Amino acid sequence: MSPHRLTKFRIAVYGVLVEGGRVLLTDTRVPSGIITNFPGGGLELGEAPLEAVAREFREETTLEVRVGELLFCSQLFQQNPEYPHEQLMHIYYRVHRVSGDVQKDGNKDDVAQATWVARHELPTRRILAVDQEFINSPVFQALL
């Protein structure tokens, strides 16, 4: 789809939690199946981005986190393959665990499971181009 067919702009925020050389990812249900991404999701109207990261992390993993520094924002035009009328803008923040244990078997909603993943395991997963852009960045590479 060409950019003039777009009708929606979706801004989403994500938390990047790294512990023991691994990053916490979620397997999320989408119309075409399962994709792997970072815990996070859409910014709600009137919601501060930092509050959204903490809320989404809690909803998807049950962890309470402290949101740290801004790591990365989408740099390229990214179209949502699941909803082609949407242009995506993803924003990634470093997060630090405050309390809780990861609910590994999902949240009984959109998250099928949460898993700790080493860098070498990332290419074997179905990851959206917008998240792959971040994973390929020097910023992400320096985290693991």
DSSP file (Angstrom, degrees, kcal/mol; ACC not computed):
  #  RESIDUE AA STRUCTURE BP1 BP2  ACC     N-H-->O    O-->H-N    N-H-->O    O-->H-N    TCO  KAPPA ALPHA  PHI   PSI    X-CA   Y-CA   Z-CA
    1    1 A M              0   0    0      0, 0.0     5,-0.0     0, 0.0    78,-0.0   0.000 360.0 360.0 360.0 137.9    0.0    0.0    0.0
    2    2 A S    >   -     0   0    0      1,-0.1     3,-2.2     4,-0.0     4,-0.3  -0.475 360.0-106.4 -82.0 158.0    1.3    3.4   -0.8
    3    3 A P  G >  S+     0   0    0      0, 0.0     3,-1.5     0, 0.0    -1,-0.1   0.770 115.8  66.4 -57.8 -26.6    1.5    6.1    1.9
    4    4 A H  G 3  S+     0   0    0      1,-0.3    -2,-0.0     3,-0.0     0, 0.0   0.647  94.8  59.7 -72.4  -9.8   -1.4    8.0    0.5
    5    5 A R  G <  S+     0   0    0     -3,-2.2    -1,-0.3    79,-0.1     2,-0.1   0.497  80.4 111.9 -89.3  -6.2   -3.7    5.1    1.4
    6    6 A L    <   +     0   0    0     -3,-1.5    80,-0.2    -4,-0.3    79,-0.1  -0.426  35.9 172.1 -70.0 141.6   -2.8    5.4    5.1
    7    7 A T        +     0   0    0     78,-2.5     2,-0.3     1,-0.2    79,-0.2   0.422  59.7  45.8-125.8  -4.7   -5.7    6.5    7.3
    8    8 A K  E     -a   86   0A   0     77,-1.8    79,-2.5     2,-0.0     2,-0.5  -0.996  56.4-153.0-145.9 146.2   -4.2    6.1   10.8
    9    9 A F  E     -a   87   0A   0     -2,-0.3     2,-0.6    77,-0.2    79,-0.2  -0.984  17.4-161.9-118.5 120.6   -1.0    6.8   12.7
   10   10 A R  E     -a   88   0A   0     77,-3.0    79,-2.3    -2,-0.5     2,-0.5  -0.912   3.4-166.4-111.5 117.2   -0.3    4.5   15.6
   11   11 A I  E     +a   89   0A   0     -2,-0.6    32,-2.7    32,-0.2     2,-0.4  -0.885  14.6 179.2 -99.7 126.4    2.2    5.5   18.2
   12   12 A A  E     -aB  90  42A   0     77,-2.6    79,-2.2    -2,-0.5     2,-0.4  -0.960  15.9-150.4-130.5 147.7    3.3    2.7   20.5
   13   13 A V  E     -aB  91  41A   0     28,-2.7    28,-2.2    -2,-0.4     2,-0.3  -0.917  13.5-169.1-119.7 143.9    5.7    2.6   23.4
   14   14 A Y  E     -aB  92  40A   0     77,-2.6    79,-2.8    -2,-0.4     2,-0.4  -0.962  15.4-137.0-135.9 148.0    7.8   -0.4   24.5
   15   15 A G  E     -a   93   0A   0     24,-2.8     2,-0.6    -2,-0.3    79,-0.2  -0.870  10.4-153.9-105.1 138.1   10.0   -1.3   27.5
   16   16 A V  E     -a   94   0A   0     77,-2.6    79,-2.2    -2,-0.4     2,-0.6  -0.931  13.8-176.2-114.6 108.1   13.3   -3.0   27.1
   17   17 A L        -     0   0    0     -2,-0.6     7,-2.2     7,-0.4     2,-0.5  -0.925   1.1-175.1-109.0 116.9   14.2   -5.1   30.1
   18   18 A V  E     +E   23   0B   0     -2,-0.6     2,-0.3    77,-0.5     5,-0.2  -0.955  10.8 161.8-114.6 126.4   17.7   -6.7   30.0
   19   19 A E  E >   -E   22   0B   0      3,-2.4     3,-1.7    -2,-0.5    -2,-0.0  -0.990  67.4  -2.2-142.2 133.6   18.8   -9.1   32.8
   20   20 A G  T 3  S-     0   0    0     -2,-0.3     3,-0.1     1,-0.3    -1,-0.1   0.816 128.3 -56.6  59.3  33.2   21.6  -11.6   32.7
   21   21 A G  T 3  S+     0   0    0      1,-0.3    98,-0.5   122,-0.1     2,-0.3   0.596 118.6 101.9  76.4   9.8   22.4  -10.9   29.1
   22   22 A R  E <   -E   19   0B   0     -3,-1.7    -3,-2.4    96,-0.1     2,-0.4  -0.902  62.0-137.9-125.3 155.9   18.9  -11.7   27.9
   23   23 A V  E     -EF  18 117B   0     94,-2.6    94,-2.7    -2,-0.3     2,-0.5  -0.886  20.8-120.6-113.2 143.4   16.0   -9.4   26.9
   24   24 A L  E     + F   0 116B   0     -7,-2.2    -7,-0.4    -2,-0.4     2,-0.3  -0.726  38.7 174.3 -85.4 124.4   12.3  -10.0   27.9
   25   25 A L  E     - F   0 115B   0     90,-2.9    90,-2.7    -2,-0.5     2,-0.4  -0.867  20.4-139.1-125.1 160.0   10.0  -10.4   24.9
   26   26 A T  E     -GF  37 114B   0     11,-3.3    11,-2.7    -2,-0.3     2,-0.7  -0.927  10.0-137.4-118.6 146.4    6.4  -11.2   24.5
   27   27 A D  E     -GF  36 113B   0     86,-3.1    85,-3.1    -2,-0.4    86,-1.1  -0.925  33.6-162.7 -98.6 116.2    4.7  -13.4   21.9
   28   28 A T  E     -GF  35 111B   0      7,-3.3     7,-2.3    -2,-0.7     2,-0.4  -0.823  17.8-122.8-111.2 137.2    1.6  -11.5   20.9
   29   29 A R  E     +G   34   0B   0     81,-3.5     5,-0.2    -2,-0.4    -2,-0.0  -0.638  37.8 167.5 -77.9 128.6   -1.5  -12.7   19.2
   30   30 A V  E >   -G   33   0B   0      3,-3.0     3,-2.0    -2,-0.4     0, 0.0  -0.848  52.5 -91.4-131.1 168.9   -2.3  -10.8   16.0
   31   31 A P  T 3  S+     0   0    0      0, 0.0     3,-0.1     0, 0.0    -2,-0.0   0.825 125.7  46.5 -54.3 -33.4   -4.8  -11.5   13.2
   32   32 A S  T 3  S-     0   0    0      1,-0.1     2,-0.4    -3,-0.0    -3,-0.0   0.451 125.7 -87.8 -90.7   1.4   -2.2  -13.5   11.2
   33   33 A G  E <  S-G   30   0B   0     -3,-2.0    -3,-3.0     2,-0.0     2,-0.4  -0.979  75.1 -14.8 139.1-127.4   -0.9  -15.5   14.2
   34   34 A I  E     -G   29   0B   0     -2,-0.4     2,-0.3    -5,-0.2    -5,-0.2  -0.961  49.3-175.9-123.3 135.2    1.9  -14.8   16.7
   35   35 A I  E     -G   28   0B   0     -7,-2.3    -7,-3.3    -2,-0.4     2,-0.5  -0.929  22.6-128.8-123.0 154.8    4.6  -12.2   16.5
   36   36 A T  E     +G   27   0B   0     90,-3.5    92,-0.5    -2,-0.3     2,-0.3  -0.875  43.1 143.3-101.1 133.3    7.4  -11.6   19.0
   37   37 A N  E     -G   26   0B   0    -11,-2.7   -11,-3.3    -2,-0.5     3,-0.0  -0.883  50.5 -78.1-152.0-176.1    7.9   -8.0   20.3
   38   38 A F        -     0   0    0     -2,-0.3     2,-0.2   -13,-0.2   -13,-0.2  -0.606  59.7 -88.5 -86.8 151.0    8.8   -6.1   23.3
   39   39 A P  S    S+     0   0    0      0, 0.0   -24,-2.8     0, 0.0     2,-0.3  -0.422  89.4  75.6 -59.6 128.2    6.3   -5.6   26.2
   40   40 A G  E     -B   14   0A   0     16,-0.3     2,-0.3   -26,-0.2   -26,-0.2  -0.975  47.2-175.1 159.2-168.7    4.3   -2.5   25.3
   41   41 A G  E     -B   13   0A   0    -28,-2.2   -28,-2.7    -2,-0.3    15,-0.1  -0.987  41.3  -9.3 170.6-164.1    1.6   -1.1   23.1
   42   42 A G  E     -B   12   0A   0     -2,-0.3     2,-0.5   -30,-0.3   -30,-0.3  -0.240  56.0-122.2 -65.9 139.3   -0.4    1.8   21.9
   43   43 A L        -     0   0    0    -32,-2.7   -32,-0.2     1,-0.0     2,-0.2  -0.676  30.9-135.2 -76.5 126.2   -0.3    5.1   23.6
   44   44 A E    >   -     0   0    0     -2,-0.5     3,-2.3     4,-0.1     8,-0.1  -0.577  30.3 -89.4 -85.8 149.0   -3.7    6.1   24.8
   45   45 A L  T 3  S+     0   0    0      1,-0.3    -1,-0.1    -2,-0.2     3,-0.1  -0.337 115.2  13.7 -57.0 127.7   -5.1    9.6   24.2
   46   46 A G  T 3  S+     0   0    0      1,-0.3     2,-0.4    -2,-0.1    -1,-0.3   0.458  99.8 124.1  85.1   1.6   -4.2   11.8   27.1
   47   47 A E    <   -     0   0    0     -3,-2.3    -1,-0.3     2,-0.0    -4,-0.0  -0.779  62.2-124.2 -99.7 137.9   -1.7    9.3   28.5
   48   48 A A     >  -     0   0    0     -2,-0.4     4,-2.2     1,-0.1     3,-0.2  -0.574  22.3-124.7 -74.7 140.5    2.0   10.2   29.2
   49   49 A P  H  > S+     0   0    0      0, 0.0     4,-2.1     0, 0.0     5,-0.2   0.878 109.5  51.2 -55.5 -41.4    4.4    7.9   27.3
   50   50 A L  H  > S+     0   0    0      1,-0.2     4,-1.8     2,-0.2     5,-0.1   0.889 110.7  48.6 -66.4 -37.5    6.3    6.9   30.5
   51   51 A E  H  > S+     0   0    0     -3,-0.2     4,-2.5     1,-0.2    -1,-0.2   0.883 109.4  53.8 -65.9 -38.1    3.0    6.0   32.2
   52   52 A A  H  X S+     0   0    0     -4,-2.2     4,-3.0     2,-0.2     5,-0.3   0.894 106.2  51.7 -64.2 -41.1    2.0    4.0   29.2
   53   53 A V  H  X S+     0   0    0     -4,-2.1     4,-2.6     2,-0.2     5,-0.2   0.953 112.9  44.7 -61.0 -49.2    5.2    1.9   29.2
   54   54 A A  H  X S+     0   0    0     -4,-1.8     4,-2.2     2,-0.2    -2,-0.2   0.910 115.3  48.2 -62.6 -42.4    4.8    1.0   32.9
   55   55 A R  H  X S+     0   0    0     -4,-2.5     4,-2.7     2,-0.2    -2,-0.2   0.947 113.7  45.7 -63.0 -49.5    1.1    0.2   32.4
   56   56 A E  H  X S+     0   0    0     -4,-3.0     4,-2.4     1,-0.2   -16,-0.3   0.901 111.9  51.8 -62.6 -40.9    1.7   -2.0   29.3
   57   57 A F  H  X>S+     0   0    0     -4,-2.6     4,-2.3    -5,-0.3     6,-0.7   0.924 112.1  46.6 -61.5 -43.6    4.6   -3.8   31.0
   58   58 A R  H  X5S+     0   0    0     -4,-2.2     4,-1.6     4,-0.2    -2,-0.2   0.925 113.9  47.9 -63.3 -45.7    2.3   -4.5   34.0
   59   59 A E  H  <5S+     0   0    0     -4,-2.7    -2,-0.2     1,-0.2    -1,-0.2   0.861 120.3  36.8 -64.2 -36.5   -0.6   -5.7   31.9
   60   60 A E  H  <5S+     0   0    0     -4,-2.4    -2,-0.2    -5,-0.2    -1,-0.2   0.753 136.7  12.9 -92.0 -25.8    1.6   -7.9   29.7
   61   61 A T  H  <5S-     0   0    0     -4,-2.3    42,-2.2    -5,-0.2    -3,-0.2   0.552  87.8-124.5-126.7 -13.3    4.1   -9.4   32.2
   62   62 A T     << +     0   0    0     -4,-1.6     2,-0.3    -5,-0.6    -4,-0.2   0.403  67.8 133.4  71.9   4.1    2.8   -8.5   35.7
   63   63 A L        -     0   0    0     -6,-0.7     2,-0.5    37,-0.1    -1,-0.3  -0.599  54.6-138.7 -82.5 141.9    6.1   -6.8   36.5
   64   64 A E  E     -C   99   0A   0     35,-2.4    34,-3.1    -2,-0.3    35,-1.5  -0.883  33.4-176.4 -92.3 128.8    6.3   -3.4   38.1
   65   65 A V  E     -C   97   0A   0     -2,-0.5     2,-0.5    32,-0.2    32,-0.2  -0.893  29.8-133.1-127.8 156.5    9.1   -1.5   36.3
   66   66 A R  E     -C   96   0A   0     30,-2.8    30,-2.1    -2,-0.3     2,-0.4  -0.946  31.4-130.9-102.8 126.5   10.8    1.9   36.6
   67   67 A V  E     +C   95   0A   0     -2,-0.5    28,-0.2    28,-0.2     3,-0.1  -0.662  31.8 179.4 -84.1 128.5   11.0    3.5   33.2
   68   68 A G  E     -     0   0A   0     26,-3.6    -1,-0.1    -2,-0.4    27,-0.1   0.196  38.2 -16.0-102.8-138.9   14.5    4.8   32.4
   69   69 A E  E     -     0   0A   0      1,-0.1    25,-2.7    24,-0.1     2,-0.4  -0.266  65.4-103.7 -75.2 152.6   16.0    6.5   29.4
   70   70 A L  E     +C   93   0A   0     23,-0.2    23,-0.2     1,-0.2    -1,-0.1  -0.599  38.7 179.9 -68.8 127.0   14.6    6.8   25.9
   71   71 A L  E     -     0   0A   0     21,-3.0     2,-0.3    -2,-0.4    22,-0.2   0.839  52.5 -14.3 -98.6 -42.7   16.6    4.4   23.8
   72   72 A F  E     -C   92   0A   0     20,-1.5    20,-3.1    67,-0.1     2,-0.3  -0.992  43.1-157.3-165.8 147.0   15.2    4.6   20.2
   73   73 A C  E     -C   91   0A   0     -2,-0.3    18,-0.2    18,-0.2    16,-0.0  -0.967  48.1 -85.4-126.6 148.2   12.4    5.9   18.0
   74   74 A S        -     0   0    0     16,-2.1     4,-0.1    -2,-0.3    56,-0.1  -0.240  39.7-175.8 -49.6 135.4   11.5    4.6   14.6
   75   75 A Q        +     0   0    0      2,-0.1     2,-0.3    -3,-0.0    -1,-0.2   0.568  60.7  59.0-109.3 -17.2   13.6    6.3   12.0
   76   76 A L  S    S-     0   0    0     54,-0.1     2,-0.4     1,-0.0    57,-0.0  -0.708  96.3 -90.2-112.2 160.5   12.1    4.8    8.9
   77   77 A F        -     0   0    0     -2,-0.3     2,-0.4    12,-0.0    12,-0.1  -0.595  50.0-170.8 -65.5 126.1    8.6    4.8    7.4
   78   78 A Q  E     -D   88   0A   0     10,-0.5    10,-3.3    -2,-0.4     2,-0.4  -0.987  10.1-163.4-129.2 124.6    6.9    1.7    8.9
   79   79 A Q  E     -D   87   0A   0     -2,-0.4     8,-0.2     8,-0.2    50,-0.2  -0.863  28.5-114.0-106.2 140.3    3.6    0.3    7.8
   80   80 A N        -     0   0    0      6,-2.5     6,-0.3     3,-0.4     3,-0.1  -0.609  19.7-160.5 -75.1 115.3    1.7   -2.1    9.9
   81   81 A P  S    S+     0   0    0      0, 0.0    -1,-0.2     0, 0.0     4,-0.0   0.769  92.5  51.4 -68.1 -23.2    1.5   -5.5    8.1
   82   82 A E  S    S+     0   0    0      1,-0.3    -2,-0.1     2,-0.1    -3,-0.0   0.816 127.0  21.7 -80.7 -31.7   -1.5   -6.5   10.2
   83   83 A Y  S >  S-     0   0    0      3,-0.1     3,-2.7    -3,-0.1    -3,-0.4  -0.760  74.6-169.0-135.4  84.7   -3.4   -3.3    9.5
   84   84 A P  T 3  S+     0   0    0      0, 0.0   -79,-0.1     0, 0.0    -1,-0.1   0.604  81.0  67.1 -60.4 -13.5   -2.0   -1.9    6.2
   85   85 A H  T 3  S+     0   0    0    -79,-0.1   -78,-2.5    -6,-0.1   -77,-1.8   0.542  89.5  87.1 -80.8  -5.0   -3.9    1.4    6.7
   86   86 A E  E <   -a    8   0A   0     -3,-2.7    -6,-2.5    -6,-0.3     2,-0.4  -0.799  62.9-154.1-102.3 135.1   -1.7    2.2    9.7
   87   87 A Q  E     -aD   9  79A   0    -79,-2.5   -77,-3.0    -2,-0.4     2,-0.4  -0.879  24.8-139.6 -95.6 137.7    1.7    3.9    9.8
   88   88 A L  E     -aD  10  78A   0    -10,-3.3   -10,-0.5    -2,-0.4     2,-0.4  -0.780  22.8-178.2-104.4 142.4    3.7    2.9   12.9
   89   89 A M  E     -a   11   0A   0    -79,-2.3   -77,-2.6    -2,-0.4     2,-0.4  -0.941  14.5-169.2-132.5 112.6    5.9    4.9   15.2
   90   90 A H  E     -a   12   0A   0     -2,-0.4   -16,-2.1   -79,-0.2     2,-0.4  -0.855   5.6-166.2-107.0 139.7    7.5    2.9   17.9
   91   91 A I  E     -aC  13  73A   0    -79,-2.2   -77,-2.6    -2,-0.4     2,-0.4  -0.991   8.0-156.6-125.2 129.7    9.3    4.4   20.9
   92   92 A Y  E     -aC  14  72A   0    -20,-3.1   -21,-3.0    -2,-0.4   -20,-1.5  -0.913   9.2-174.7-116.0 131.8   11.6    2.2   23.1
   93   93 A Y  E     -aC  15  70A   0    -79,-2.8   -77,-2.6    -2,-0.4     2,-0.3  -0.925  28.7-117.0-120.4 146.2   12.5    3.0   26.7
   94   94 A R  E     -a   16   0A   0    -25,-2.7   -26,-3.6    -2,-0.4     2,-0.3  -0.644  37.0-166.3 -73.7 137.1   14.9    1.1   29.0
   95   95 A V  E     - C   0  67A   0    -79,-2.2   -77,-0.5    -2,-0.3     2,-0.4  -0.925  11.7-152.5-126.5 156.0   13.1   -0.3   32.0
   96   96 A H  E     - C   0  66A   0    -30,-2.1   -30,-2.8    -2,-0.3     2,-0.2  -0.990  27.6-110.7-128.3 134.4   14.3   -1.7   35.3
   97   97 A R  E     + C   0  65A   0     -2,-0.4   -32,-0.2   -32,-0.2     3,-0.1  -0.428  33.3 173.3 -66.5 131.1   12.5   -4.3   37.4
   98   98 A V  E     -     0   0A   0    -34,-3.1     2,-0.3     1,-0.4   -33,-0.2   0.777  64.7 -26.4-100.2 -46.4   11.1   -2.9   40.6
   99   99 A S  E    S+ C   0  64A   0    -35,-1.5   -35,-2.4     2,-0.0    -1,-0.4  -0.988  88.1  57.8-162.7 164.3    9.1   -6.0   41.7
  100  100 A G        -     0   0    0     -2,-0.3     2,-0.4   -37,-0.2   -37,-0.1  -0.152  62.9 -92.3 101.7 167.3    7.3   -9.1   40.6
  101  101 A D        -     0   0    0    -39,-0.2     2,-0.2    -2,-0.1    -2,-0.0  -0.926  45.9 -97.9-118.5 145.9    7.9  -12.3   38.6
  102  102 A V        -     0   0    0     -2,-0.4     2,-1.3     1,-0.1   -40,-0.2  -0.427  25.6-134.7 -66.0 129.1    7.3  -12.6   34.9
  103  103 A Q    >   -     0   0    0    -42,-2.2     3,-1.1    -2,-0.2    11,-0.1  -0.738  26.9-174.2 -82.3  96.1    3.9  -14.3   34.1
  104  104 A K  T 3  S+     0   0    0     -2,-1.3    10,-1.5     1,-0.3    -1,-0.2   0.751  70.6  62.7 -70.7 -26.3    5.4  -16.6   31.5
  105  105 A D  T 3  S-     0   0    0      1,-0.3     3,-0.3     8,-0.2    -1,-0.3   0.123 110.3-105.5 -92.4  23.9    2.1  -18.1   30.2
  106  106 A G    <   -     0   0    0     -3,-1.1    -1,-0.3     1,-0.2     6,-0.2  -0.166  30.9 -79.7  87.6-179.6    0.7  -14.8   29.0
  107  107 A N        -     0   0    0      4,-1.3    -1,-0.2    -3,-0.1     3,-0.1   0.205  56.7-111.3-111.0  14.5   -2.0  -12.4   30.2
  108  108 A K  S    S+     0   0    0      3,-0.6     4,-0.1    -3,-0.3    -2,-0.1   0.694 102.7  62.7  63.2  19.1   -5.1  -14.3   28.9
  109  109 A D  S    S-     0   0    0      2,-0.4    -1,-0.2   -49,-0.1   -80,-0.1   0.126 120.5 -22.6-133.0-108.8   -5.6  -11.5   26.4
  110  110 A D  S    S+     0   0    0     -3,-0.1   -81,-3.5   -82,-0.1     2,-0.6   0.649 114.3  80.5 -90.3 -15.7   -3.2  -10.5   23.6
  111  111 A V  E     -F   28   0B   0    -83,-0.2    -4,-1.3     1,-0.2    -3,-0.6  -0.832  50.7-176.0 -98.9 121.4    0.0  -12.0   25.1
  112  112 A A  E     -     0   0B   0    -85,-3.1     2,-0.3    -2,-0.6   -84,-0.2   0.850  69.3 -21.6 -80.8 -37.4    0.5  -15.7   24.6
  113  113 A Q  E     -F   27   0B   0    -86,-1.1   -86,-3.1    -8,-0.1     2,-0.4  -0.978  51.5-133.1-166.1 159.0    3.7  -15.9   26.5
  114  114 A A  E     +F   26   0B   0    -10,-1.5     2,-0.3    -2,-0.3   -88,-0.2  -0.976  31.7 177.5-118.1 134.9    6.7  -13.9   27.8
  115  115 A T  E     -F   25   0B   0    -90,-2.7   -90,-2.9    -2,-0.4     2,-0.5  -0.982  32.4-122.5-141.0 149.3   10.2  -15.2   27.4
  116  116 A W  E     -F   24   0B   0     -2,-0.3     2,-0.4   -92,-0.2   -92,-0.2  -0.791  37.1-167.3 -87.6 130.6   13.8  -14.3   28.0
  117  117 A V  E     -F   23   0B   0    -94,-2.7   -94,-2.6    -2,-0.5     2,-0.2  -0.970  15.4-141.0-129.4 132.6   15.7  -14.3   24.8
  118  118 A A    >>  -     0   0    0     -2,-0.4     3,-1.6   -96,-0.2     4,-0.6  -0.505  35.4-105.6 -82.8 159.5   19.4  -14.2   24.1
  119  119 A R  G >4 S+     0   0    0    -98,-0.5     3,-1.3     1,-0.3    -1,-0.1   0.879 118.9  56.7 -54.3 -42.7   20.7  -12.1   21.1
  120  120 A H  G 34 S+     0   0    0      1,-0.3    -1,-0.3     2,-0.1     4,-0.1   0.675 102.3  57.7 -67.8 -14.9   21.4  -15.2   19.0
  121  121 A E  G X4 S+     0   0    0     -3,-1.6     3,-1.1     1,-0.2    -1,-0.3   0.643  85.0  82.7 -86.5 -15.8   17.7  -16.4   19.3
  122  122 A L  G X< S+     0   0    0     -3,-1.3     3,-1.8    -4,-0.6    -1,-0.2   0.881  82.4  57.1 -61.1 -43.2   16.2  -13.2   17.9
  123  123 A P  G 3  S+     0   0    0      0, 0.0    -1,-0.2     0, 0.0    -2,-0.1   0.707  99.2  62.5 -64.9 -15.3   16.6  -14.0   14.1
  124  124 A T  G <  S+     0   0    0     -3,-1.1     2,-0.3    -4,-0.1    -2,-0.2   0.435  92.9  80.8 -87.8   1.9   14.5  -17.2   14.6
  125  125 A R  S <  S-     0   0    0     -3,-1.8     2,-0.9    -4,-0.2   -90,-0.1  -0.735  88.2-107.5-110.2 156.4   11.4  -15.4   15.7
  126  126 A R        +     0   0    0     -2,-0.3   -90,-3.5   -92,-0.1     2,-0.4  -0.738  49.9 171.3 -82.6 108.9    8.7  -13.6   13.7
  127  127 A I        -     0   0    0     -2,-0.9   -90,-0.1   -92,-0.2     5,-0.0  -0.967  33.9-114.3-125.7 133.9    9.4   -9.9   14.4
  128  128 A L     >  -     0   0    0    -92,-0.5     4,-2.4    -2,-0.4     3,-0.5  -0.280  28.5-115.8 -62.5 151.7    7.8   -6.9   12.8
  129  129 A A  H  > S+     0   0    0      1,-0.2     4,-2.2     2,-0.2     5,-0.1   0.847 115.4  58.9 -58.1 -35.7   10.1   -4.7   10.6
  130  130 A V  H  > S+     0   0    0      1,-0.2     4,-1.0     2,-0.2    -1,-0.2   0.882 110.7  41.2 -64.7 -37.4    9.5   -1.8   13.0
  131  131 A D  H  > S+     0   0    0     -3,-0.5     4,-2.6     2,-0.2    -2,-0.2   0.844 110.9  57.0 -76.5 -34.1   11.0   -3.8   15.9
  132  132 A Q  H  X S+     0   0    0     -4,-2.4     4,-2.3     1,-0.2    -2,-0.2   0.862  99.8  60.2 -63.2 -35.0   13.7   -5.3   13.7
  133  133 A E  H  < S+     0   0    0     -4,-2.2     4,-0.4     2,-0.2    -1,-0.2   0.925 109.7  41.9 -57.1 -44.9   14.8   -1.7   12.9
  134  134 A F  H >< S+     0   0    0     -4,-1.0     3,-1.4     1,-0.2     6,-0.6   0.924 111.9  53.9 -67.6 -44.9   15.4   -1.2   16.7
  135  135 A I  H 3< S+     0   0    0     -4,-2.6    -2,-0.2     1,-0.3    -1,-0.2   0.844 109.4  49.4 -59.5 -34.2   17.1   -4.7   17.1
  136  136 A N  T 3< S+     0   0    0     -4,-2.3    -1,-0.3    -5,-0.2    -2,-0.2   0.566  91.8 104.9 -80.6  -8.6   19.5   -3.8   14.3
  137  137 A S  S <> S-     0   0    0     -3,-1.4     4,-2.2    -4,-0.4     5,-0.2  -0.361  80.2-123.2 -74.7 151.8   20.4   -0.5   15.8
  138  138 A P  H  > S+     0   0    0      0, 0.0     4,-1.7     0, 0.0    -1,-0.1   0.814 111.2  62.6 -59.9 -29.9   23.7    0.1   17.6
  139  139 A V  H  > S+     0   0    0      2,-0.2     4,-0.6     1,-0.2     3,-0.1   0.946 107.8  40.2 -61.7 -49.1   21.7    1.2   20.7
  140  140 A F  H >> S+     0   0    0     -6,-0.6     3,-1.6     1,-0.2     4,-0.9   0.926 111.6  56.7 -66.6 -43.6   20.1   -2.3   21.0
  141  141 A Q  H 3< S+     0   0    0     -4,-2.2     3,-0.4     1,-0.3    -1,-0.2   0.835 103.7  54.9 -57.8 -32.7   23.3   -4.1   20.2
  142  142 A A  H 3< S+     0   0    0     -4,-1.7    -1,-0.3     1,-0.2    -2,-0.2   0.684  98.9  63.7 -74.3 -17.3   25.0   -2.3   23.1
  143  143 A L  H <<        0   0    0     -3,-1.6    -1,-0.2    -4,-0.6    -2,-0.2   0.814 360.0 360.0 -76.6 -30.7   22.4   -3.5   25.5
  144  144 A L     <        0   0    0     -4,-0.9    -1,-0.2    -3,-0.4    -2,-0.2   0.407 360.0 360.0-107.3 360.0   23.2   -7.3   25.2
